[in-house]
Amino acid sequence: MKTAREAKLFLSGARLPAALAFVLILLSLIAACHRTLDEEQVRQAIASAATDARNNDADGVLAVVSNDFLGNDGELDRHALKQMLVLRAFRKDSTGVLIGPISVQRQGDRLIATFTLTLTGGKADSLLPDQADVFAMTTAWKREDGRWRCYSANWRR
């Protein structure tokens, strides 16, 4: 058991800065883990949406899309996205979806994810795709009901 004198020496000595440094490092690691968890959740949501798009699962894609979603500054809203996805599923379109490396940056309580998206299309029984397009994607994400949802997306060829 430490005496009051030993405690005073500990607090005033060289051990205090080391203890404070340890606490600060520990808090930084905890904060970094939290950020990494959020960033990983967004990466997983993007990967899940890509898989669902490949499988013509409109509901799966829309599960990660916010109700107030806007694409390309208003060219596409959530309702129009749903119509496009349902039409693809009805026609049994075959679309390849490839996602490049995803970079996620925090901006306040939102996350911004950037990546390349390659879409290929053709007949379902075709060996090679008839067409392909590559897009530079920037998506914005916010927390809704404990899950990250995409509320904005912009793309360019």
N, C-alpha and C positions, 0 to 999 in steps of 0.2 A: 504494500500500500504506500502511495507516495505521500510525503509530507507536504505541507503548504509551501515550504521553502523549495523542495524539489519541483513542485508544480510551477512555481514562479520562475525558476531557472529554465524549465522546459519552454514556458511561454515566452520568455525573454531571450532565450538562446537561439542557436542556429537551427534547432529542430522545428521551430514554428514556421519559418519560410518553407522548409521541406514538406511539412504537413499541409500547409496551405497549397503548395504546388501540387501535391498529390490529390487533394480535394478538387482543385480546379481541373486537373487532368481527368479525373473520374467524372466530373460533371460534363466536361467536353465530350467524353466518350459516350456518355448516356445520351446527350443531345445528338451526337452524330449517328448513333444507332437508331434514334427515333426518325431522323431525316432519311436515313438509308431505308428504313422500313417503309416510309411513305413513298419514296422514289421507287422502291421495288414493287410496291402495290400498283403504281402507275404502269411500270414496265409489264407487269403481269396482266393488267387490264388491256393494254395494247395487244399483247400476244394473244389473249383470249378472244378479243374482237377480231383479230386476223384469222384465227382458227374458225370462228363462227362464220365469218364472211366466206371463207373457203367452202364451208359446209352449207351455205345458203340458209343459215340460221339467223333470221332477222331479229328475233327476240333476244338472242345471245349478243348480237352486236349492240342493240339498243340498251341492254342492261348496263353498259358502261357510259351511256350518253345521257347528259342532263336534259331535263324537260325544256330548258331555255337555250338549248344548243343552237349555235349559228356557225355555218361554214362559209369560208371565203367572204367574210364581211357581209353576210346576209343573203348570199346567193342560194344557200341551202339551209333550211331549218330542220328540226327533228322530224316533223311531219313529212316533209319531202324526202328526207333520208329513209324513213320507214317505207314510204311508197316505192322508192327505188329498190330497196332490199327485198320487199315482198314480191315485186315484179320479177326480180332476178330469180327468186326461189320458185315462183310459179312457172317461169320459162325453163327452169332447171339449167340456168347458165353455169358454165364451168369457168371459174376465175381462180387463177393462181395469185396468191398474196404472199409477198416476201417483205419482211421488215428488216431494215438495216440496223446498225447499232443505235441505241436510244440514249440520248443525253437528256438528263432531267436537271432543271435548275429551280430553286425555290425563289419565289417572289412574294414575300409576306406569307399569307396563309394559302397561297395558290402555288401550283407547280406547272412549269412549262416544259413540255417534252418535244424534242426535235429528233427527226429520223428520216430516212429515205423509205419510200414505199414503192415497191415494184408490183404492178398489176399485169397479169397476162390473161388473155382470153382466147377462147376458141370453142370448138365443138367438144362435147364431153368425151367422145371416143377418139379424139385427135391425138396423135403422138406428140406433135409440137404445137405450141400456141400460134394462133393466127395473128395476134397483135400483142404488143407490150408497151407499157408506159411507165416512166419513173418519175416520181413526185418528191419534192422536198417538202416535208410536213412539219408544221409547228402546231402543237395542240396545247390547250390550256385546261387545267384540271382544278376542280374544287371538291371539298368534302361535302357530301350530302348523306345524311343518315348513316354516318360512320364509314362510308365508302367513297373512294375517289371516282368522280365522274367527269367526263369531258364536256366542257361547256362551249368550247370554241376550237375550230380547226381552220387552218389556212394552208393551202398547197399551191405549188407552182411546178411546172415541168422544167 
